[in-house]
Amino acid sequence: MLSARRRVLGSICATLALAAGLVSGGCQATTSAGGLAAPGAMGTAPDPFAGRTVLITGANRGLGLEFAKQLHERGAVVIATARAPEAATELKALGVRVEALDVADDASVAALVKRIGEGSIDILINNAGVSGGLGRLEQVDGAAVDRVMQVNLLGPMRVTRALLPALRRGDRKLVVNISSKLGSIGLNEGGGYYAYRESKAALNMFTRSIAAELKADGFTCIAMSPGWVRTDMGGPQANLSPEESITGMLGVIDDLGPDGTGRFYHYDGEPIPW
Ligand SMILES: NC(=O)c1ccc[n+]([C@@H]2O[C@H](COP(=O)([O-])OP(=O)(O)OC[C@H]3O[C@@H](n4cnc5c(N)ncnc54)[C@H](OP(=O)(O)O)[C@@H]3O)[C@@H](O)[C@H]2O)c1
């Protein structure tokens, strides 16, 4: 579990790095992230993301785009994926590597793996998702549920499995599955959101399974809820901006050691009941 001090420090560091437009220096709480790949400015502590290779799914808009932006600003080597890279104008303007990827399509995943070749990936962020949002049991139909499951559950499963060799070659070995509080079984008092809730609950179970299976190999695998965020999915009434959500999540991730594996965190570092 993350201490409140480390959570706050992580967020402050990320915010300062953004404001300065540089790799943050001297802000890093003691981290169990392992060896750090790039030196920070003027001999100060390096940013834990600097020099790390981070692959993000669904990075052309919303939270994925903000992940790409902040990680690029912090010196990470970003591989940002999108279903239609040619239309990903904002993403391409960041100057990061953009790759085509439809997480619901085995052939697309296989083609990405081919292009990665013998390269290594330090951090995988399984962010791509669809809402579905079926409000009442009478509205549930198999085709709609299948579509949501294909993206929200099978997407992260097929991408993580396919990129496992590249993740093994990386030295951070971190998998972050972007889930939702709506996927918490313990917190579900309201019902509804069929397909979406089930897909994220299943994604959480996948997270626990890979955390257990890959722990001995030095992997850290977590599920994160980004909060309610103003994106196409979250809508304009949501209480968080993408900047706030991603700054918070990166503060949690950069503080995370192997003992944090198999957990479900809110964007601000609070643990969420499964
Ligand atoms: N916003 C919130 O309040 C909120 C709350 C809880 C959890 N989340 C989770 O956070 C993640 C990001 O959500 P968001 O708010 O950024 O949603 P968003 O604005 O709707 O963006 C969704 C992203 O996923 C991509 N995507 C959809 N299907 C895909 C597929 N088959 N292959 C590859 N990419 C695909 C979209 O690409 P296209 O442009 O090609 O469709 C887009 O880049 C999702 O997993 C979501 O469930 C969001």
The ligand as a Tripos MOL2 file, in Angstrom:
@<TRIPOS>MOLECULE
LIG
   48    52     1     0     0
SMALL
NO_CHARGES

@<TRIPOS>ATOM
      1 N1        -13.2400    8.4100  -18.8280 N.am      1 LIG1
      2 C1        -13.6270    7.8390  -17.7170 C.2       1 LIG1
      3 O1        -14.3250    8.4600  -16.8780 O.2       1 LIG1
      4 C2        -13.2050    6.4270  -17.3950 C.ar      1 LIG1
      5 C3        -13.5930    5.9080  -16.1480 C.ar      1 LIG1
      6 C4        -13.1950    4.6190  -15.8090 C.ar      1 LIG1
      7 C5        -12.4220    3.8830  -16.6880 C.ar      1 LIG1
      8 N2        -12.0660    4.4010  -17.9070 N.ar      1 LIG1
      9 C6        -11.2420    3.5660  -18.7880 C.3       1 LIG1
     10 O2        -10.1410    4.3110  -19.2590 O.3       1 LIG1
     11 C7         -9.7310    3.8290  -20.5490 C.3       1 LIG1
     12 C8         -9.6510    4.9990  -21.5220 C.3       1 LIG1
     13 O3        -10.9370    5.5940  -21.5830 O.3       1 LIG1
     14 P1        -11.1980    7.0510  -22.1940 P.3       1 LIG1
     15 O4        -12.0410    7.7570  -21.2160 O.co2     1 LIG1
     16 O5         -9.9240    7.6480  -22.6700 O.co2     1 LIG1
     17 O6        -12.1250    6.6260  -23.4310 O.3       1 LIG1
     18 P2        -12.2540    7.2540  -24.8960 P.3       1 LIG1
     19 O7        -12.0070    8.7060  -24.8540 O.co2     1 LIG1
     20 O8        -13.5460    6.7430  -25.4110 O.co2     1 LIG1
     21 O9        -11.0440    6.5770  -25.6980 O.3       1 LIG1
     22 C9        -11.0500    5.1840  -25.8800 C.3       1 LIG1
     23 C10        -9.7860    4.7980  -26.6180 C.3       1 LIG1
     24 O10        -9.8110    3.3700  -26.8020 O.3       1 LIG1
     25 C11        -9.6010    3.1140  -28.1860 C.3       1 LIG1
     26 N3        -10.1810    1.8620  -28.6350 N.ar      1 LIG1
     27 C12       -11.4840    1.4660  -28.6320 C.ar      1 LIG1
     28 N4        -11.5860    0.2470  -29.1920 N.ar      1 LIG1
     29 C13       -10.3440   -0.1210  -29.5630 C.ar      1 LIG1
     30 C14        -9.7940   -1.2640  -30.1960 C.ar      1 LIG1
     31 N5        -10.5480   -2.2910  -30.5960 N.pl3     1 LIG1
     32 N6         -8.4570   -1.3090  -30.4180 N.ar      1 LIG1
     33 C15        -7.6550   -0.2860  -30.0380 C.ar      1 LIG1
     34 N7         -8.1180    0.8350  -29.4600 N.ar      1 LIG1
     35 C16        -9.4420    0.9040  -29.2190 C.ar      1 LIG1
     36 C17       -10.2120    4.3050  -28.9060 C.3       1 LIG1
     37 O11        -9.7420    4.3520  -30.2380 O.3       1 LIG1
     38 P3        -10.7080    4.8800  -31.4650 P.3       1 LIG1
     39 O12       -10.5810    6.3680  -31.4670 O.co2     1 LIG1
     40 O13       -10.1290    4.2080  -32.6580 O.co2     1 LIG1
     41 O14       -12.1100    4.4210  -31.1420 O.co2     1 LIG1
     42 C18        -9.6970    5.4230  -28.0150 C.3       1 LIG1
     43 O15        -8.3680    5.7160  -28.3210 O.3       1 LIG1
     44 C19       -10.7810    2.7840  -20.9480 C.3       1 LIG1
     45 O16       -10.2750    1.4980  -20.6800 O.3       1 LIG1
     46 C20       -11.9540    3.0850  -20.0380 C.3       1 LIG1
     47 O17       -12.7600    1.9600  -19.8060 O.3       1 LIG1
     48 C21       -12.4550    5.6580  -18.2800 C.ar      1 LIG1
@<TRIPOS>BOND
     1     1     2 1
     2     2     3 2
     3     2     4 1
     4     4     5 ar
     5     4    48 ar
     6     5     6 ar
     7     6     7 ar
     8     7     8 ar
     9     8     9 1
    10     8    48 ar
    11     9    10 1
    12     9    46 1
    13    10    11 1
    14    11    12 1
    15    11    44 1
    16    12    13 1
    17    13    14 1
    18    14    15 2
    19    14    16 1
    20    14    17 1
    21    17    18 1
    22    18    19 2
    23    18    20 1
    24    18    21 1
    25    21    22 1
    26    22    23 1
    27    23    24 1
    28    23    42 1
    29    24    25 1
    30    25    26 1
    31    25    36 1
    32    26    27 ar
    33    26    35 ar
    34    27    28 ar
    35    28    29 ar
    36    29    30 ar
    37    29    35 ar
    38    30    31 1
    39    30    32 ar
    40    32    33 ar
    41    33    34 ar
    42    34    35 ar
    43    36    37 1
    44    36    42 1
    45    37    38 1
    46    38    39 2
    47    38    40 1
    48    38    41 1
    49    42    43 1
    50    44    45 1
    51    44    46 1
    52    46    47 1
@<TRIPOS>SUBSTRUCTURE
     1 LIG1         1 GROUP 0 **** ****
